[in-house]
Amino acid sequence: MSAEPESQEQSSPRWPVPPVGGWTADDLDTLPHLPPHTELIDGSLVFVSPQSLFHSRAVDFFSWQLQSLAPEDFEVVREFTIDVDRHNRPEPDVVVVPEHVIQDVEQTRFPAQAVLLAIEVVSPESLTRDRETKPLKYARAKIPHYWRVENQQGKPVVYVFELEPSTGAYTPAGVFHDRMKVDVPFPVDLDLTAVTAKRRRTPPGP
């Protein structure tokens, strides 16, 4: 006996229907069946496309490197949402926060006002958000440092921005290709050529 084919209504994905006024930051913790790394931008849910290898390696690189360089009273966390306001809860690829912001292992977000540095690794589908939308929201939340990492022919280019207190907007503080050296939010000296498609291997000894 053959099974009855599912109706189109049964087989089609059921997307969440937003309430009047849009979703809120709290909804991300309660909505069922959301894909991993769903963000909230202007009350709308933003679903992330599959990661490229460059994106994954770049996020790993900055997360690992900053963890090794950050002072003891700082924490470095990857792919974690931050509360900008009621209708905006983006998920930077890497954030640096003061240690006191870490509360417990069940925590799902940080207040954006506590973030010292937000890093976004740009994907083709996130280009406009990472270049335009998110920097505006991060600046309004007074996040003092923003780094945008872009893939240029398989090599990372890092655009560094600092918050200008008098205007409340980000100003460019440098563009880095092979080597990145900055003093804030703490001293960093990075070999950007280490962000590669293939893992570097140490040659065998004699």
C-alpha positions in Angstrom: 0.0 0.0 0.0 1.6 3.3 -1.1 1.7 6.3 1.1 -0.5 9.3 0.2 1.6 12.2 -1.2 1.8 15.2 1.1 -0.2 18.1 0.1 1.6 21.3 -1.0 0.5 23.0 2.2 1.9 20.2 4.4 5.3 20.0 2.5 5.9 23.7 2.3 8.0 25.3 5.1 6.0 27.3 7.6 7.7 30.7 8.1 7.0 32.7 11.2 4.4 35.4 10.6 5.6 38.7 12.2 3.2 40.4 14.6 2.1 44.0 14.0 5.2 46.2 14.6 7.6 43.4 14.0 9.5 40.9 16.1 11.3 42.0 19.3 14.7 41.1 20.7 13.1 38.8 23.2 11.3 36.8 20.5 14.6 35.3 19.3 14.8 33.3 22.5 11.2 32.0 22.2 10.4 31.5 18.5 10.5 27.7 17.7 12.5 26.1 14.9 14.6 29.2 14.0 17.7 28.3 11.9 21.0 28.8 13.8 22.4 32.3 13.8 19.1 34.0 13.0 19.4 37.8 13.5 16.8 40.5 14.2 17.2 43.7 12.1 14.6 46.4 12.3 12.0 43.9 13.6 12.6 41.4 10.8 14.2 38.0 11.0 17.4 37.6 8.9 18.4 34.1 8.1 22.1 33.4 7.4 23.2 31.7 4.2 25.6 28.7 4.3 29.1 29.9 5.3 32.0 29.9 2.8 35.3 28.4 3.9 36.9 31.9 3.9 34.2 33.1 6.3 34.7 30.2 8.6 38.5 30.4 8.6 38.4 34.2 9.1 36.0 34.0 12.1 38.2 31.2 13.6 41.3 33.3 13.1 40.1 36.5 14.7 38.4 34.6 17.6 41.6 32.5 18.4 44.0 35.4 17.9 42.1 37.9 20.0 41.5 35.3 22.8 45.3 34.9 23.0 46.0 38.7 23.0 43.1 40.1 25.1 43.8 41.3 28.7 42.5 39.0 31.4 39.5 41.2 32.1 38.2 41.0 28.6 36.3 38.1 26.9 36.2 37.2 23.2 33.1 35.5 22.0 32.2 34.4 18.4 28.8 34.4 16.8 26.8 35.8 19.7 23.8 38.1 19.6 23.8 41.6 21.1 20.8 43.7 22.1 21.0 47.0 20.2 17.4 48.0 21.0 14.0 46.4 21.1 13.9 45.6 17.4 17.5 45.0 16.6 19.5 42.0 17.9 22.3 41.3 15.4 24.9 38.6 15.7 28.5 39.9 15.0 30.9 37.2 14.0 33.2 38.1 16.9 32.8 40.5 19.9 35.0 41.6 22.7 33.3 42.5 26.0 34.4 43.2 29.5 34.6 40.0 31.7 31.8 41.2 34.0 29.3 40.9 31.2 29.6 37.1 31.2 26.9 35.9 33.6 26.3 32.2 33.1 26.5 29.4 30.5 22.8 29.8 29.6 23.3 33.4 28.5 22.1 34.1 25.0 23.1 37.8 24.4 25.0 40.8 25.5 23.9 44.4 25.8 25.4 46.2 22.8 26.4 49.1 25.1 28.9 46.8 26.8 30.6 45.6 23.6 34.1 47.1 23.0 34.7 45.6 19.6 32.4 44.1 17.0 33.8 42.2 14.0 31.9 41.3 10.9 33.3 38.9 8.2 31.5 39.9 5.0 29.6 37.4 2.9 28.1 38.2 -0.5 24.6 38.2 1.0 25.6 40.3 4.0 27.6 43.0 2.1 25.0 45.8 2.4 24.3 44.9 6.1 27.9 44.8 7.1 28.9 48.0 5.1 25.9 50.1 5.9 23.1 48.8 8.2 25.1 47.3 11.0 27.8 50.0 11.4 25.0 52.6 11.8 23.3 50.5 14.5 26.6 49.7 16.3 27.6 53.3 16.3 24.2 54.3 17.8 24.8 51.7 20.5 28.2 53.4 21.1 30.3 50.4 20.4 33.7 52.1 20.2 35.4 49.8 17.6 34.2 48.1 14.5 36.2 45.9 12.1 34.9 44.7 8.8 36.8 41.8 7.1 36.4 41.4 3.4 37.5 38.7 1.0 39.6 40.1 -1.9 40.6 37.3 -4.2 40.9 34.8 -1.3 42.9 37.2 0.9 41.5 39.2 3.9 41.3 42.9 4.0 40.4 44.5 7.3 38.7 47.9 7.5 39.0 49.4 11.0 36.7 52.0 12.3 36.6 54.0 15.6 33.6 55.9 17.1 33.9 59.6 16.9 32.3 60.9 20.2 31.4 64.3 18.8 29.4 63.0 15.9 28.4 59.5 17.1 29.6 58.0 13.8 32.4 55.7 12.8 35.5 57.2 11.2 38.1 55.1 9.2 41.2 54.2 11.3 43.0 52.1 8.8 42.9 49.4 6.0 45.1 46.4 6.5 46.2 43.7 4.0 49.0 41.4 5.0 49.7 42.6 8.5 47.4 44.3 11.0 48.8 46.3 13.8 46.5 48.4 16.1 46.7 49.6 19.7 43.0 49.7 20.6 40.9 48.2 22.2 44.2 46.5 23.1 47.5 46.0 21.3 47.1 43.6 18.3 49.7 42.6 15.8 48.3 40.0 13.3 49.7 38.1 10.3 46.6 38.3 8.0 48.2 35.9 5.5 47.5 33.2 8.1 43.8 33.3 7.0 44.2 30.7 4.3 41.9 28.2 2.6 44.2 25.3 3.7 45.6 24.8 7.2 49.3 25.4 7.4 51.4 22.4 8.3 54.8 22.3 10.0 57.3 20.5 7.8 58.5 17.2 9.3 61.9 17.4 11.0 65.0 15.7 9.8 
